[in-house]
């Protein structure tokens, strides 16, 4: 008898695994790698919504957990994951400069926004109005994290690489059974795969397709993240991530010509040096109608739980949400109301027995 079965091994699944290990809880993970949003993500942790100069939801709390969480994973997996890197917001006008400095004086933002105007000295970028710098930022190498963590679990015989068959799940009062496995509870951390989950598909997880390019630009020589109409995120060997798009209708993981064209048009409004596109990827972010995570217990089955809906900020939210779910299950602590799936009431759910 296991304590937990976890379905899915993106940022949500990894965060929960780590919390369970610290508590000496037994578990096994089932994942088929069908959801790509965690592995292709830019991986930025950034406490500010740069479109509106407003703080991200619970950014301070999330960063307090996330930074030591990833530092611990670096030691455990013996890989580098956390790259401290400044994030610069390119100003398009004097008006944007003024809005930035007004925001930097506000409570909740003064700790995250520098009040210094940073001039542009990079000839490969057109930024006549300069930049504002976001503080306490960085990038998690999510692809390395997911690959390394899967290898770690496989070494411990804690990972089954298969597609979860929801019809094979048997639920009783004090346990769940899946094929030959028995556990006290099961947590679904499937990302956009939730749309195929008969127990939780009633929830308003819409999913937003995001596409990213990797370019090579030897003349750019930029070691900071630049946010304009798109992000430019430095990698290594003169390579940069460029992204991302937000599309609500297309739910495939297939890159599109339209998205590539959109990203390049936006990039060329401020990039002035030569570059070459060397990769193009896509994934579906697990986004929710009210832009808050989906965390909590099923309204009918007491041993079914959900950890999902992190959108484009999974790097920051995942450790925070996993901690809240764990304390709810094991210590009966309340889940914050704005992320608890109980906010979507029974009137949205039709039981089928």
CORTA-V244408 format. One record per residue. N is the residue number from 1. SS is DSSP state (alpha for helix, beta for strand, coil for the rest). NEAR is the number of other ideal C-beta (glycine too) atoms within 12 Angstrom. Layout:
BEGIN
N_SS_NEAR + N_SS_NEAR
END
This chain:
BEGIN
1_coil_17 + 2_beta_27 + 3_beta_29 + 4_beta_42 + 5_beta_44 + 6_beta_46 + 7_beta_48 + 8_coil_46 + 9_coil_48 + 10_coil_49 + 11_alpha_49 + 12_alpha_49 + 13_alpha_46 + 14_alpha_46 + 15_alpha_46 + 16_alpha_47 + 17_alpha_44 + 18_alpha_36 + 19_alpha_37 + 20_alpha_35 + 21_alpha_27 + 22_alpha_20 + 23_coil_20 + 24_coil_11 + 25_coil_26 + 26_coil_23 + 27_beta_38 + 28_beta_36 + 29_beta_44 + 30_beta_37 + 31_beta_36 + 32_coil_23 + 33_coil_29 + 34_coil_28 + 35_coil_41 + 36_coil_30 + 37_alpha_46 + 38_alpha_48 + 39_alpha_33 + 40_alpha_35 + 41_coil_42 + 42_coil_44 + 43_coil_40 + 44_beta_41 + 45_beta_44 + 46_coil_38 + 47_coil_36 + 48_beta_39 + 49_beta_26 + 50_coil_36 + 51_coil_20 + 52_coil_14 + 53_coil_30 + 54_beta_21 + 55_beta_30 + 56_coil_36 + 57_coil_28 + 58_coil_26 + 59_alpha_31 + 60_alpha_23 + 61_alpha_23 + 62_alpha_36 + 63_alpha_32 + 64_alpha_18 + 65_alpha_29 + 66_alpha_42 + 67_alpha_27 + 68_alpha_18 + 69_alpha_36 + 70_alpha_38 + 71_alpha_21 + 72_alpha_22 + 73_alpha_34 + 74_alpha_22 + 75_alpha_14 + 76_alpha_24 + 77_alpha_26 + 78_coil_13 + 79_coil_24 + 80_coil_20 + 81_coil_34 + 82_beta_30 + 83_beta_30 + 84_beta_21 + 85_coil_33 + 86_coil_28 + 87_beta_38 + 88_beta_41 + 89_beta_41 + 90_beta_40 + 91_coil_31 + 92_coil_23 + 93_coil_14 + 94_alpha_14 + 95_alpha_13 + 96_alpha_27 + 97_alpha_27 + 98_alpha_17 + 99_alpha_25 + 100_alpha_38 + 101_alpha_24 + 102_alpha_18 + 103_alpha_30 + 104_alpha_28 + 105_coil_16 + 106_coil_19 + 107_coil_13 + 108_coil_22 + 109_coil_31 + 110_coil_19 + 111_coil_21 + 112_coil_33 + 113_beta_38 + 114_coil_26 + 115_coil_20 + 116_coil_18 + 117_coil_24 + 118_beta_26 + 119_coil_18 + 120_coil_24 + 121_coil_14 + 122_coil_27 + 123_coil_14 + 124_coil_27 + 125_beta_33 + 126_coil_21 + 127_coil_33 + 128_coil_17 + 129_coil_26 + 130_coil_28 + 131_beta_35 + 132_beta_39 + 133_beta_31 + 134_beta_40 + 135_coil_27 + 136_coil_29 + 137_coil_38 + 138_beta_31 + 139_beta_35 + 140_beta_42 + 141_coil_34 + 142_alpha_38 + 143_alpha_31 + 144_alpha_27 + 145_alpha_40 + 146_alpha_41 + 147_alpha_21 + 148_alpha_26 + 149_alpha_39 + 150_alpha_30 + 151_alpha_20 + 152_alpha_25 + 153_alpha_30 + 154_alpha_18 + 155_alpha_13 + 156_coil_17 + 157_coil_13 + 158_coil_30 + 159_beta_29 + 160_beta_28 + 161_beta_19 + 162_coil_19 + 163_coil_19 + 164_coil_36 + 165_coil_18 + 166_alpha_25 + 167_alpha_13 + 168_alpha_20 + 169_beta_29 + 170_beta_22 + 171_beta_26 + 172_coil_16 + 173_coil_12 + 174_coil_14 + 175_coil_24 + 176_beta_35 + 177_beta_21 + 178_beta_30 + 179_coil_18 + 180_coil_12 + 181_beta_30 + 182_beta_24 + 183_beta_34 + 184_beta_28 + 185_beta_41 + 186_beta_44 + 187_beta_49 + 188_beta_52 + 189_coil_48 + 190_coil_43 + 191_alpha_49 + 192_alpha_40 + 193_alpha_38 + 194_alpha_39 + 195_alpha_25 + 196_alpha_25 + 197_coil_32 + 198_coil_25 + 199_coil_33 + 200_coil_41 + 201_coil_27 + 202_coil_25 + 203_coil_38 + 204_coil_24 + 205_beta_37 + 206_coil_26 + 207_coil_37 + 208_beta_30 + 209_beta_34 + 210_beta_42 + 211_beta_41 + 212_beta_43 + 213_beta_41 + 214_beta_31 + 215_beta_37 + 216_beta_23 + 217_coil_32 + 218_coil_16 + 219_coil_19 + 220_coil_30 + 221_coil_16 + 222_coil_36 + 223_coil_21 + 224_coil_33 + 225_beta_36 + 226_beta_41 + 227_beta_39 + 228_coil_31 + 229_coil_25 + 230_coil_36 + 231_beta_41 + 232_beta_44 + 233_beta_39 + 234_beta_32 + 235_coil_30 + 236_coil_16 + 237_coil_12 + 238_coil_22 + 239_beta_23 + 240_beta_42 + 241_beta_39 + 242_beta_46 + 243_beta_40 + 244_coil_39 + 245_coil_36 + 246_coil_25 + 247_beta_26 + 248_coil_15 + 249_coil_13 + 250_coil_21 + 251_coil_25 + 252_coil_18 + 253_coil_26 + 254_coil_19 + 255_coil_30 + 256_coil_22 + 257_alpha_15 + 258_alpha_19 + 259_alpha_30 + 260_alpha_28 + 261_alpha_18 + 262_alpha_27 + 263_alpha_39 + 264_alpha_25 + 265_alpha_18 + 266_alpha_24 + 267_alpha_36 + 268_coil_25 + 269_coil_19 + 270_coil_31 + 271_beta_32 + 272_coil_20 + 273_coil_24 + 274_coil_15 + 275_coil_27 + 276_beta_19 + 277_beta_26 + 278_beta_19 + 279_beta_22 + 280_beta_30 + 281_beta_33 + 282_beta_37 + 283_beta_42 + 284_beta_40 + 285_beta_42 + 286_coil_51 + 287_coil_36 + 288_beta_34 + 289_coil_19 + 290_coil_21 + 291_coil_24 + 292_coil_33 + 293_coil_45 + 294_beta_47 + 295_beta_45 + 296_beta_35 + 297_beta_28 + 298_coil_32 + 299_coil_25 + 300_coil_19 + 301_coil_26 + 302_coil_21 + 303_coil_30 + 304_beta_34 + 305_beta_41 + 306_beta_48 + 307_beta_53 + 308_beta_51 + 309_coil_48 + 310_coil_46 + 311_coil_40 + 312_coil_39 + 313_coil_40 + 314_alpha_47 + 315_alpha_46 + 316_alpha_42 + 317_alpha_46 + 318_alpha_49 + 319_alpha_41 + 320_alpha_40 + 321_alpha_50 + 322_alpha_44 + 323_alpha_36 + 324_alpha_37 + 325_alpha_43 + 326_alpha_35 + 327_alpha_19 + 328_alpha_30 + 329_alpha_33 + 330_alpha_22 + 331_alpha_14 + 332_coil_11 + 333_coil_15 + 334_coil_18 + 335_coil_31 + 336_coil_26 + 337_coil_16 + 338_coil_23 + 339_coil_36 + 340_beta_29 + 341_alpha_40 + 342_alpha_23 + 343_alpha_24 + 344_coil_29 + 345_coil_12 + 346_alpha_14 + 347_alpha_9 + 348_alpha_17 + 349_coil_21 + 350_coil_12 + 351_coil_14 + 352_coil_9 + 353_coil_6
END
